[in-house]
């Protein structure tokens, strides 16, 4: 089995993404083929992983993905020299009610794959006390081995010595100490990092991260700490293609697509036909389905409002064939989108949905959906798992509800999506569906 590690942390905001990207690039530059993974539902980090490693990064989610699907995706590392996964939030953070495979915590992935965990600990404002945190994590679940720690945001050599002495006292290996450097922080916006494609100097930045990691982290020791456990052989995708020829919106406004979903579709013989609504391009006229993924339509609402060719072609397609939008794509299919400044922008008008960013409210969490009507090529009654993450407020949603949607605890949520004729949309991002 390919050896691997999971880079995790006690909490969000500790710097694990910087560590992840620096290690991916450093290992790649050492001549290793490194397969990246991301724990949990996240569209943005995997694009950075790909830029750093040269390989597509796949999400592994223990709540929304059945065990055979996890094993199928983990097998992406079988032709690589090394597997490196990035955790999300704190290592043991998940939903209160576990799913079939787990509760969505990064620890579930480390346990199932047999990957030791490297904790990135922000030692700002503490020294030896950081060892108490590391010790607690090492004892919380004996089936999740903590290989050691990387100390981040170290203020001085003295600070480093004190923090290391605490770790030595409780027997926690230290793989390195990263001095405090504000210039290594990637910019963020409301759904996480600014997208990889928006950084003109991204490659140079990642090279800087790798140089920084080489100077302060014992990379050979990290490699020696890696391991993996045997997995069952699995070949199921658990994502049935909704059509054979799919026109897929792909640009800065519509970029939230999961690598495992697209790969499963392609493996099933689907032809994916990309087009750009921001460039006012029409979807392929002979496509069986038009799919608008999530993204940042609110940042490009003025341009989308003027995309007459795109809107006209969508309306023609919708007379006879399905059109579906996820989250941002759903908003773009609606009547109007009100941006953060309160300006109302006319959208495609194929659904009655009106959404607003002037009245921001975070919607976040796992979702299970049972379709009440067809969604693209999925039939009524199909069961899907996924997640919801946006800051928009629904002002009007007059069309029939698309699905019965519940959160991780089984409680019904108001964001049911809607449909009108062949057009459907939801705030629900699909992760897994009926195989």
Secondary structure by P-SEA (a helix, b strand, c coil): ccccccccccccccaaaaaaaaaaaaaaaaccbbbbbbccccccaaaaaaaaccbbbbbbbcccccaaaaaaaacccccccbbbbbbccccccccccccccccccaaaaaaaabbbbbbbccccccccaaaaaaaaaaaccccccccbbbbcccccaaaaaaaaaaaaaaccccccccccccccbbbbccccccccccccaaaaaaaaaaaaaaaccaaaaaaaacccccccccccccccccccccccccccccccccaaaaaaaaaabbbbbbbbccccccccccccbbbbbbccccccaaaaaaaaaaaaaaaaaaccbbbbbcaaaaaaaccbbbccccbbbbccccccbbbbccbbbbbbbbbbbbbccccccccccbbbbbccccccccccccccccccccccccccccccccccccccccccccccccc
